Amino acid sequence: MRANKSARKKIGTMDDKLLKREIFQSAWVVDDVESASYFWTQTLGVGPFLLFDFVDAFSDVLYRGEPGEFRVLLALAQSGQTQIELIQPMSHPSVYRDSVDVGKTGFHHVCAWTSDFEADLMDFESIGCPAAFSAKSGETQFAYFDTRDMIGCMFEIVTRNEEVEELFGRVEEAAINWDGSDPVRKGN
C-alpha cells in the first residue's frame, strides 16, 4: 500500500496532522455479531461485549456522496485503552462491505475523536480521501474515510459529546474487574 506523492506531501506539510490523533477504537466486520462476540470473549479474553441494534437510528446518511441507509448490529467491548467494535452490516451497499466481503471477517477501521467535523471532512478531502460514508444521530456525527491505500484500513471520526462519552463509558465500566460472567449483554 502506497500513498500517492501528492497525498504524502499534503499530509507531511499540514500543521494539524489528520492521522496524528488519539485512536481509541479498532473495528472488525463480521457476519454474526453475537457469535463473534462469544469468540472474542471465550478465545481472546476480551469482554464483556455490549450488543447494540442500530437500525434506522441515523439521519443524513450519505454513502459515497449519495443518500443511503445505515443499519447495523454491533458489539462493543474494552480491551485496555482500546475499544473493540464488531460490526454486522444489515444494509447494502455498505461501507463495511467495501472492505470485507460477505462470509468473511476482517479488520475495517480505526476511530478517533473530532472536535470540528466539517473541517475534518474538508481536510480529508484535500488529501484525496473524501468521506466514503457519513451519518448523524442527534448531536453525534461520524464519517469513514477510505484511507486503505495509505494505511490499509478505513479511518473513522466521531464527534465527542456527552451522549457518546456516556455510551463508551458504559462499555469501559463493564470491563473493569470483569470476571468472565455474562460475556455478551444487551447494550440498548
Order of alpha helices (4+ residues) and beta strands (2+ residues): alpha-beta-alpha-beta-beta-beta-beta-beta-beta-alpha-beta-beta-alpha-beta-alpha-beta
